[in-house]
Amino acid sequence: MSGFVSFVSSGPGDPELLTLKAVDRLAQADAVLFDDLSSGPILTHARDGADLIGVGKRAGRPSPKQDHVSKLLVDYARTGQRIVRLKSGDCGIFGRLEEEIVALRAAGIGFEIIPGVTAASAAAAAAGIPLTRRLTARRVQFVTGHDVTGALPEGLDLSALADAEATTVVYMGKRTFAGLVARLVAAGLPADTPALLAEAVSTGDQRLTRTTITDLAARLGRSDSTAPGLILYGPLADG
């Protein structure tokens, strides 16, 4: 007997940014496997009596391995229940969604994907800026700031990332941004390119810092903040 898994995107943290479909699936779920950033008020939408299982990963903290999370998801679904896998932001953007889909397909378990508000859109909205602008920011690119070891990924397309006419969003890049900036400036991106650091976006702890890429790199090198954050840089980042 196999259940069914709904991959539900919880958005950046504000429960009011959940979609109606996300709320419906949470209300129907027998079990919810949730990311760390999807906890708190969002889980109040789960029905009474549902199993709530934290499986989130946070940089620098003890976290469950991905293969363990995938196995747990399969095991719960095999009980024949309705399962929600609750992921922060949009689950298809740097959410390790594919590994879990592969595990479900191998086990013959059905699933659906419910999209949501990604942190990039929420950060731009909080800062009062669009992600694109006619003529000067005609392209948006998302990149992860660390690989599976926590280091700056190898093989980055620096010519694309140093495009001064693109809005670039760096997810999970606070620890590696200084190294990235050094490469970007060497590749031709002006050192005074505007940058926006958005931390705990859409929550009560939200903090927006507007500066330049080089100043932000220096600030992050001195910071010990553990708040989740992402970085936008390019022609719109200064508002």
TAHU-V940955 format. One record per helix or strand of 3 or more residues. SS is the DSSP state (H for helix, E for strand). FROM is the first residue (numbers start at 1). TO is the last residue. Records with the same first field share a line. If there is no record, write none. Layout:
BEGIN
SS: FROM-TO / FROM-TO
END
This chain:
BEGIN
E: 4-9 / 31-34 / 51-54 / 82-87 / 110-114 / 139-144 / 166-171 / 194-199 / 207-212 / 229-233
H: 15-17 / 20-28 / 36-38 / 40-45 / 66-77 / 97-106 / 119-127 / 158-161 / 177-186 / 213-222
END
